[in-house]
């Protein structure tokens, strides 16, 4: 089973390819995505990476949390399950 990783405080210029390459140095990446603003399309400064091996994912979290990427110290942790939100009116 794959493990989903949260990556925060990313430079707004970071691409999904760059995020994928960063984590691929440690292990096999299933997917990497940058979350963007729905209206402007601009990066929101965070994303998610799914790694196929739990041990590699734990190693990536340990090695990359606090790493400086593009002059910003990124935050890397295991992603929490998405909470249900009430619909907007």
N, C-alpha and C positions, 0 to 999 in steps of 0.2 A: 504494500500500500504506500502511496506517496504522502509526503508531508508538505504542508503549505506553510510558507514563510512570509512574514510581513517585513517589508523593507521601507523604512521611513527616513525623512530628512534628505531625500535625494535632490541633487541639483535639478532644476526644472528642465535643463537641456538633456538629461539622461534619456537614452532611447531604450526600447525593449531589447534590442540586440546587445547593447552595452551591458545591460543588467544580466542578460543570459550569459554573456561571456565572463562576467565577474564571478558568477556562481559555478560556471562550467569548469573553472580552474580547480575546483574542489571536488566536484562530482557530477553525475549525470542529471541534467535539468530536463524536466518534462515540459514546463512552460514558464514563461516570464511575461508579466504584464505591468504596464505603467497605468495608473488610474488618472484619467483626464477629466477636466471640467466638461460637463455635458453640453454647455452652450458655446464656450470659447474654444474648446479642443485643447486648451493649454494644460500641461501636466499639473497635477495637484501636489507633486513632490513625494509621492509614495507609490508603492507597487507590491506585487506578490510574485513569489517564485515557488514552483512546485518541483520538488526533487523526488526521484523514484526510490531512493534508498534512505531510510530513516537515520542511519548512522552517518551518512554523508551530509544529510540535512543538519543534524546536530553539530557536526564539525564545521559546516558553513556558518551557522549561527555563532558559534564560539569564535571563529577566526575573523569574521567580517563585522561583527558588532563593534562599533566605534572606529572602524576604518575610515580614513579620509578619502572621499571621492569628490573630485572637483571642488576642493576647498570646504567641503561640508562633511561633518562626522555623521555617518549613517547609523541608523538604529535598525538592528536585525533581531527578530524574535519569532517564535512560533506564532502563527496566525491564530487568533481566537475565532470561534464560530461566529458567524454573522448573526446579530440580534434582529429579531422581528421588530419592525417599526410600524406604528399605525399609519394608515394612508394619509397623505396630505390633502387638505381641502382646498 
